[in-house]
Amino acid sequence: MRRGLPLGIAVLAALAATAGTAAAAGPRVSAPTVVVPSAGLPPQVHDNRSNNNVHVVRHRGRFYMVWRTAKWHIASEDAVLYVVSSRDQRHWRFEGSFTYGRDLREARLLSWKGRLFLYFALLGANPAAFEPGGTMATEEIAPGRWRTPKRILYDDFVPWAVKVHRGVPYMLGYTGGGGTYSANPPDKKVFWLETSDGFRWRPVDPSRPVVYRGQCGETDFIFRRDGSLLTACQTENDDKLGWGAKVCTAPARNTARWTCRGDKRRLDSPFVFEHDGRVYVVARRQPNFGGNYDLGYDYLPSRDAKFATYDALYAGTSKRCALWRIDPRTRTFGPLIDAPGRGDTCYPVVLPQGRRSYLLYNYSSPFNGPDEPWGTALLHGPTLIYRATITFP
């Protein structure tokens, strides 16, 4: 017994060391710093209870941030988009605000060739409906001065991802979102676009302007080092690949020809990025039902009955915002670590910050508040916008 004791201690020590090494080997997310509301915002900003739909870019040595504020997360006639900028991410300068007496969402900033563009979606004011009303585009012509926003693209187009690759701006967006909550909803269409002036967008491949037909809506992308494309999309209803998220890839020689895989889980509001040759996505995570959205309730009589059940159970449970890793070869994915957030949370944007660190902007219900179901938290707020740092080993 005496001789076995040191051996047992040694084994336990080895296991502890191994566990410590394993924990240290994964990515970490820092504690959050609240940005909205904060004392550093300019006096022209009047944030409402619900702050979300945040997007951030670097432009001319400053951080530019746009976000939506309204009385609640769902459609609202009092929605305002604010644009502010900062050098230190603490003291912000007013750059502009946009309001139309209807809902505004999916604001995206694009810094390109020294110019700053803003795109956003018009929607209706009916809180019980999703009513896309087209996409607006504008450009900042001087600090705090913008061109009059004008409509671009298709009547019900919703922009989701705008990124620059090798000097060319690309956009993913979709149409058909207005049918999401209708019986037997029609397909959404995901468009893969590029531009040479920031306002006139055209298909990357004119023979294939629509790269996905089904239930993909929010779809983000990343160009890999070899020029190939990887995308991740959010779904609410089912299509030929099932009820959950779709991960797609396309070769560098034809980025409009996608090969996709479906999953039982959702990746809401995805933001895809690459680090050290590996692909990651920050997206909403369901911590209940084994993480699944598709619960396999095949005894229900119809697709619409399944959607009503799955959607209600999804809205009626708590949510997290997670960093996931994607395997491009198999198009599978798995969660690694949760970012700060609870209740109504997860609309991320990620910016490179250092060799192994990334700046994360996101929104959440208060960190010290109750862990409410997502569906009730988005109705009454409040929600805040924060920044944090993702660090890889």
C-alpha positions in Angstrom: 0.0 0.0 0.0 2.8 2.4 0.9 4.6 1.7 -2.3 1.4 2.1 -4.4 0.6 5.5 -2.9 3.3 7.5 -4.7 2.4 5.7 -7.9 -1.3 6.7 -7.5 -0.3 10.3 -6.7 1.9 10.3 -9.8 -0.9 9.0 -12.0 -3.3 11.6 -10.6 -0.7 14.3 -11.2 -0.2 13.1 -14.7 -3.9 13.1 -15.4 -4.2 16.6 -13.9 -1.4 17.9 -16.1 -2.9 16.3 -19.2 -6.3 17.9 -18.4 -4.6 21.2 -17.8 -2.7 21.0 -21.1 -6.0 20.1 -22.9 -7.8 23.0 -21.4 -4.9 25.4 -22.3 -4.8 24.1 -25.9 -8.2 25.5 -26.8 -9.3 29.0 -27.6 -10.3 31.4 -24.9 -12.7 34.3 -24.8 -12.0 37.3 -22.5 -14.4 39.0 -20.2 -16.7 41.4 -22.0 -16.5 45.2 -22.1 -19.9 46.9 -22.6 -19.9 49.4 -25.5 -23.6 50.2 -25.8 -24.8 51.7 -23.5 -21.7 53.5 -22.2 -20.4 56.9 -21.2 -18.2 57.0 -24.2 -21.0 57.3 -26.8 -21.7 60.7 -28.3 -24.6 62.8 -27.1 -26.4 62.3 -30.4 -27.0 58.7 -29.6 -30.2 57.7 -27.8 -30.1 54.0 -27.4 -33.4 52.3 -26.8 -33.9 49.1 -24.8 -33.0 46.7 -27.5 -29.5 47.0 -29.0 -28.5 44.5 -31.6 -27.6 43.9 -35.3 -24.0 45.2 -34.7 -21.3 45.4 -37.4 -17.8 46.8 -37.1 -15.0 47.5 -39.5 -11.6 49.2 -39.5 -11.5 52.3 -41.7 -8.8 54.9 -42.0 -7.3 54.1 -38.6 -10.6 54.1 -36.8 -13.2 51.5 -35.7 -16.5 52.1 -37.3 -19.6 50.6 -35.7 -23.2 50.4 -36.8 -26.0 48.9 -34.7 -29.8 48.9 -34.5 -31.6 50.2 -31.5 -35.4 49.9 -30.9 -37.9 49.2 -28.2 -37.6 45.5 -28.8 -35.8 43.0 -31.0 -38.7 42.1 -33.2 -40.0 44.5 -36.0 -40.5 48.0 -34.7 -41.4 51.4 -36.3 -39.0 53.2 -33.9 -35.8 51.4 -35.1 -32.8 53.5 -35.6 -29.4 52.7 -37.1 -26.5 54.6 -35.5 -23.0 54.8 -36.9 -20.1 55.9 -34.7 -16.3 55.7 -34.9 -13.4 55.5 -32.5 -9.7 55.1 -32.3 -9.6 53.5 -28.9 -13.0 51.7 -28.8 -13.9 53.7 -25.7 -14.6 57.3 -26.9 -16.9 57.3 -29.9 -17.6 60.0 -32.5 -21.0 60.4 -34.1 -21.0 59.5 -37.8 -24.7 59.4 -38.6 -28.2 57.9 -37.9 -30.9 56.4 -40.2 -34.6 56.0 -39.5 -37.5 55.3 -41.8 -40.5 54.8 -39.5 -40.2 51.1 -40.1 -37.8 48.3 -39.1 -34.2 48.4 -40.2 -31.8 45.4 -39.9 -28.7 43.6 -41.2 -26.6 46.8 -41.5 -23.2 46.1 -43.0 -20.2 48.4 -43.3 -17.7 48.0 -46.2 -14.3 49.7 -46.1 -12.8 49.5 -49.6 -10.2 51.6 -51.4 -10.4 54.3 -48.8 -14.2 54.5 -49.1 -16.8 53.6 -46.5 -20.1 52.1 -47.6 -23.2 51.2 -45.6 -25.8 48.6 -46.6 -29.0 47.8 -44.7 -32.4 46.1 -45.1 -35.7 47.8 -44.9 -38.5 45.8 -43.2 -42.0 46.3 -42.1 -43.2 47.5 -38.7 -45.5 44.5 -37.9 -44.0 42.7 -34.9 -45.8 39.5 -35.9 -44.3 39.4 -39.4 -41.0 39.4 -41.3 -41.6 41.8 -44.2 -38.4 42.5 -46.3 -38.7 45.8 -48.2 -35.4 45.9 -50.1 -31.8 46.9 -49.5 -30.5 50.4 -49.1 -26.9 51.6 -49.9 -25.1 54.8 -49.0 -21.5 56.1 -48.7 -19.9 58.4 -46.2 -18.5 61.4 -48.1 -17.1 63.2 -45.1 -17.1 62.6 -41.3 -20.8 62.6 -40.4 -22.0 63.2 -44.0 -23.6 60.5 -46.1 -25.0 60.2 -49.6 -28.7 59.9 -49.7 -29.4 56.2 -49.4 -30.7 54.5 -52.5 -32.3 51.2 -53.2 -30.2 48.5 -54.8 -30.7 44.9 -55.9 -34.0 43.0 -55.7 -37.3 44.1 -54.1 -37.1 41.8 -51.1 -33.3 41.3 -51.0 -31.7 41.0 -47.5 -27.9 41.5 -47.3 -26.1 39.4 -44.9 -22.3 39.2 -45.5 -20.1 41.8 -47.2 -16.3 41.1 -47.3 -13.3 42.0 -49.5 -11.1 39.3 -51.0 -8.0 40.2 -53.0 -9.3 43.7 -53.5 -12.8 42.7 -54.7 -16.0 43.2 -52.5 -18.3 40.2 -52.3 -21.8 39.9 -50.9 -24.1 37.1 -49.9 -27.8 37.9 -49.4 -31.1 36.3 -50.0 -34.7 36.8 -51.2 -37.9 35.0 -50.1 -37.6 35.7 -46.4 -41.2 37.0 -46.3 -42.5 33.5 -46.7 -40.7 32.1 -43.7 -43.7 31.9 -41.5 -46.3 31.1 -44.2 -47.8 27.6 -44.7 -45.5 25.4 -46.8 -43.0 28.3 -47.3 -41.5 28.8 -50.7 -37.7 28.5 -51.2 -35.4 31.3 -50.3 -32.7 32.1 -52.9 -29.1 32.9 -51.9 -27.3 35.3 -54.3 -23.5 35.4 -54.7 -22.5 38.9 -55.8 -19.5 41.2 -56.5 -19.1 44.9 -57.3 -16.7 47.3 -58.9 -18.2 50.5 -57.5 -19.9 49.6 -54.2 -23.4 50.3 -55.5 -24.0 48.1 -58.6 -23.7 44.5 -57.6 -23.7 41.6 -60.2 -23.5 37.8 -59.9 -20.0 36.4 -59.6 -21.1 33.8 -62.2 -23.8 35.3 -64.5 -24.9 31.8 -65.4 -25.5 30.9 -61.7 -26.6 34.0 -59.8 -28.5 31.9 -57.2 -26.1 29.6 -55.4 -28.6 28.0 -53.0 -32.3 27.3 -53.3 -34.0 26.1 -50.1 -34.3 27.5 -46.6 -30.9 29.1 -46.2 -31.3 32.8 -45.1 -28.4 34.3 -43.1 -25.3 33.0 -44.9 -21.7 34.0 -44.2 -18.6 33.1 -46.1 -14.8 33.0 -46.0 -12.3 32.6 -48.8 -9.6 30.1 -47.8 -5.9 30.5 -48.5 -6.2 28.5 -51.7 -9.1 30.7 -53.0 -11.8 28.1 -52.3 -15.0 29.2 -50.6 -16.7 28.0 -47.4 -20.1 29.2 -46.2 -22.4 28.6 -43.3 -26.1 29.4 -43.3 -29.0 29.6 -40.8 -32.3 27.9 -41.5 -35.7 27.8 -39.7 -37.7 25.5 -42.0 -36.6 22.3 -43.8 -35.4 21.7 -47.4 -33.8 18.8 -49.2 -30.9 18.9 -46.7 -33.1 18.9 -43.6 -34.1 21.4 -40.9 -30.8 22.6 -39.6 -27.7 24.6 -40.7 -26.0 24.0 -44.0 -22.2 24.2 -44.5 -21.2 24.5 -48.1 -17.9 24.6 -50.0 -16.9 25.7 -53.5 -13.7 25.3 -55.5 -11.5 28.4 -56.3 -12.1 27.9 -60.0 -15.9 28.2 -59.6 -17.0 29.8 -56.3 -20.6 29.8 -57.5 -20.9 26.0 -57.6 -21.6 24.9 -54.0 -21.6 21.5 -52.4 -23.5 21.4 -49.2 -24.2 19.3 -46.1 -27.2 19.7 -43.7 -27.2 19.3 -40.0 -29.8 18.9 -37.2 -28.5 22.0 -35.4 -28.8 25.7 -36.2 -26.1 28.2 -36.8 -28.0 31.5 -36.3 -26.4 34.8 -37.3 -23.1 33.1 -38.4 -19.8 34.9 -38.8 -17.1 32.7 -40.5 -13.4 33.3 -40.2 -10.1 31.4 -40.6 -7.2 31.1 -38.2 -4.0 29.2 -38.8 -5.5 27.3 -41.7 -8.6 26.2 -39.7 -12.1 27.5 -40.2 -14.3 28.8 -37.4 -17.8 30.3 -37.1 -19.3 32.3 -34.2 -23.1 31.6 -34.1 -26.0 31.0 -31.8 -26.0 27.7 -29.9 -29.0 25.7 -28.5 -27.8 24.3 -25.2 -31.0 22.2 -24.9 -32.3 19.1 -26.7 -28.7 17.9 -27.3 -28.2 21.1 -29.3 -30.6 20.0 -32.1 -33.3 22.0 -33.9 -34.5 19.0 -35.8 -36.0 16.9 -33.0 -37.1 14.0 -35.2 -40.8 14.4 -34.4 -41.9 12.4 -37.5 -45.2 11.5 -35.9 -46.4 15.1 -36.5 -48.8 15.3 -39.4 -47.1 17.8 -41.6 -44.1 20.0 -42.4 -46.0 23.0 -41.0 -46.8 21.2 -37.8 -43.1 20.3 -37.4 -42.1 23.9 -38.0 -44.6 25.2 -35.5 -43.3 22.8 -32.9 -39.6 23.1 -33.5 -39.8 26.9 -33.7 -41.8 27.2 -30.5 -39.4 24.9 -28.6 -36.4 26.8 -30.0 -37.8 30.2 -29.0 -38.9 28.8 -25.6 -35.4 27.8 -24.5 -32.3 29.6 -23.5 -29.5 30.3 -26.0 -25.7 30.8 -26.1 -23.3 32.4 -28.5 -20.5 29.9 -29.3 -17.3 29.6 -31.2 -17.5 26.5 -33.4 -14.9 24.8 -35.6 -15.8 23.7 -39.1 -14.1 20.8 -40.9 -14.1 21.9 -44.6 -13.5 18.3 -45.8 -16.6 16.8 -44.2 -18.6 20.0 -43.8 -19.2 19.1 -40.2 -18.9 21.4 -37.2 -18.8 21.3 -33.4 -18.8 23.9 -30.6 -15.6 24.8 -28.8 -16.4 27.5 -26.3 -19.2 29.9 -25.5 -18.7 33.6 -25.7 -20.3 35.9 -23.1 -24.1 36.1 -23.5 -27.5 34.8 -22.4 -31.1 35.4 -23.1 -31.3 37.3 -26.4 -27.8 37.0 -27.7 -25.6 36.3 -30.7 -25.1 38.6 -33.7 -21.3 38.5 -33.9 -18.6 40.2 -36.0 -15.0 39.1 -35.7 -11.9 41.2 -36.7 -8.2 40.2 -36.6 -6.4 41.8 -33.8 -3.0 40.1 -33.5 -1.2 37.0 -34.6 -3.4 34.8 -32.4 -6.2 37.1 -31.2 -9.4 38.4 -32.7 -11.8 41.1 -31.7 -15.4 40.0 -31.1 -18.3 42.4 -31.1 -21.7 40.9 -30.0 -24.9 41.7 -28.2 -26.6 40.0 -25.2 -29.2 40.4 -22.5 -27.5 41.7 -19.3 -24.9 39.3 -18.0 -26.2 39.5 -14.4 -29.8 39.0 -15.4 -32.0 35.9 -15.6 -31.2 33.3 -18.2 -34.5 33.7 -20.0 -35.7 31.8 -23.0 -34.7 33.5 -26.2 -38.3 34.1 -27.3 -39.2 36.1 -24.2 -35.9 38.0 -23.9 -36.2 39.4 -27.4 -39.6 40.8 -26.6 -38.8 43.1 -23.8 -35.0 43.5 -23.6 -32.9 45.2 -22.5 -29.9 44.1 -24.6 -26.4 45.6 -24.7 -23.5 45.5 -27.1 -20.1 44.4 -25.9 -16.6 43.6 -27.2 -14.3 40.8 -26.1 -11.1 39.1 -27.4 -10.9 35.5 -28.7 -7.4 34.2 -28.2 -6.0 31.0 -29.8 -3.0 29.1 -28.2 
